[in-house]
Amino acid sequence: MTLFPPVSPSPPPVKTEAGGLTLDSPLLLAPLAGITIPPLRLFFSRLGAAAVHTEMISCSGLIRSNGKTDAMLDLLPGEAPAVVQLFAGDEDTLLRGAERALAGGVFKAVGINMACPMPKVLKKGAGARLMERPRIAFAMTAALARCGLPVWPKIRKCPPGYPLTTEEFCCGLLDAGAAMVCLHGRTPAQRYAGDADRDVVAQMAVRFPGRICASGDVYTPGDAAGYLEKGCPAVLLARGAVADPFLFARTLAFMGRSVHNKYADPAPEFRKALAVSLGGLVEEYMGSRAAALFTKRMLPGIFKGVRGSGPLRRAVADKTSWPCVRHEIENFNGYLERREL
Ligand SMILES: Cc1cc2nc3c(=O)[nH]c(=O)nc-3n(C[C@H](O)[C@H](O)[C@H](O)COP(=O)(O)O)c2cc1C
């Protein structure tokens, strides 16, 4: 990989304490299935994420020693402190999966997915289904906390009709031993649509000081800072980071941190170098097709706001191998113009 400079030229003057970890900043890369694979996590680590999540990993898959699932536990040198997120529908499966996931001793915290609204996860009694089975959710949290690593259950806002309110659910998880609760301000029924309820996250941050990590609609530095001002110790950057990978750097600058000037207003050539770096990382890890796919997926974000980048995106659209995509990026002769800040 062509190394690009770290976002912050010097260590932060003040570290962030969040969820039992001491981190460089409160800005964390969210768990994103199909996206937060090791090369992407390394990419975002270099771009300023203070900690990164794996995708959610099936404990049943780990127990069956499914090679594909095991590979999700890989970590690349240079990744920010990594949190492994597990999903299971019961305590025994969770613990057996965790035993495998934590055997390597590489993860700094362990997440439990209690938020996923997708049917294939719900039907296993896992993900957001656990919000309907709070006693099981609490028992799972307590059992995992005994493994010694900080435990971060990730939940959603509890809608009316659920056994517990959001406050009661957070309280139960924290009492059971969770170091921090990651709260996404949408209900399971909302999935990813509609606005996230920032107020419920803020209310929980006030009710449980320092223990609620915010998630939902973080697209601008102001969105992240808003959650932090309400008392959240950390914020998850999710779709906003994919839509604009420079969001970490821009938010750090917004928070008054010193940020390398390459990131403050990234030049088109620098963006090209980043895209090529990213593809190179993915190719090394997963091969040419995956590198082409992921780089094409991230290209709109990497060139967000750059006038003249449309033709580049169109030029790579039908390319399925990394050498072809890289060639188009490296040899793009169109006029790329920095956006007006
Ligand atoms: C494609 C995609 C994959 C996701 N995968 C996971 C996951 O594996 N585990 C999890 O807890 N949340 C997952 N999420 C939820 C995000 O972590 C985050 O909570 C959610 O997108 C809300 O934040 P946003 O509105 O800023 O995107 C996923 C979201 C998306 C869009």
The ligand as a MOL file (V3000), in Angstrom:
LIG
                    3D

  0  0  0     0  0            999 V3000
M  V30 BEGIN CTAB
M  V30 COUNTS 31 33 0 0 0
M  V30 BEGIN ATOM
M  V30 1 C -24.9510 -1.5670 4.8750 0
M  V30 2 C -25.0940 -1.5100 6.3760 0
M  V30 3 C -24.5860 -2.5370 7.1440 0
M  V30 4 C -24.7180 -2.4910 8.5360 0
M  V30 5 N -24.1970 -3.4960 9.2760 0
M  V30 6 C -24.2830 -3.4600 10.6400 0
M  V30 7 C -23.7060 -4.4800 11.4320 0
M  V30 8 O -23.0740 -5.4330 10.9450 0
M  V30 9 N -23.8670 -4.3790 12.7800 0
M  V30 10 C -24.5380 -3.3380 13.3770 0
M  V30 11 O -24.6520 -3.2860 14.5890 0
M  V30 12 N -25.0580 -2.3330 12.6260 0
M  V30 13 C -24.9350 -2.3750 11.2970 0
M  V30 14 N -25.4340 -1.3370 10.5460 0
M  V30 15 C -25.9850 -0.1580 11.2320 0
M  V30 16 C -24.9220 0.9490 11.3750 0
M  V30 17 O -23.8570 0.5220 12.1940 0
M  V30 18 C -25.5240 2.2330 11.9520 0
M  V30 19 O -25.9740 1.9970 13.2570 0
M  V30 20 C -26.6970 2.7380 11.1180 0
M  V30 21 O -26.3670 2.7590 9.7470 0
M  V30 22 C -27.1560 4.1370 11.5750 0
M  V30 23 O -26.1830 5.1030 11.3190 0
M  V30 24 P -26.2580 6.1240 10.0490 0
M  V30 25 O -27.6810 6.6230 9.9870 0
M  V30 26 O -25.2530 7.2050 10.4350 0
M  V30 27 O -25.8730 5.3300 8.8390 0
M  V30 28 C -25.3510 -1.3880 9.1640 0
M  V30 29 C -25.8690 -0.3600 8.3750 0
M  V30 30 C -25.7490 -0.4090 7.0020 0
M  V30 31 C -26.3120 0.7320 6.1880 0
M  V30 END ATOM
M  V30 BEGIN BOND
M  V30 1 1 1 2
M  V30 2 1 2 3
M  V30 3 2 2 30
M  V30 4 2 3 4
M  V30 5 1 4 5
M  V30 6 1 4 28
M  V30 7 2 5 6
M  V30 8 1 6 7
M  V30 9 1 6 13
M  V30 10 2 7 8
M  V30 11 1 7 9
M  V30 12 1 9 10
M  V30 13 2 10 11
M  V30 14 1 10 12
M  V30 15 2 12 13
M  V30 16 1 13 14
M  V30 17 1 14 15
M  V30 18 1 14 28
M  V30 19 1 15 16
M  V30 20 1 16 17
M  V30 21 1 16 18
M  V30 22 1 18 19
M  V30 23 1 18 20
M  V30 24 1 20 21
M  V30 25 1 20 22
M  V30 26 1 22 23
M  V30 27 1 23 24
M  V30 28 2 24 25
M  V30 29 1 24 26
M  V30 30 1 24 27
M  V30 31 2 28 29
M  V30 32 1 29 30
M  V30 33 1 30 31
M  V30 END BOND
M  V30 END CTAB
M  END
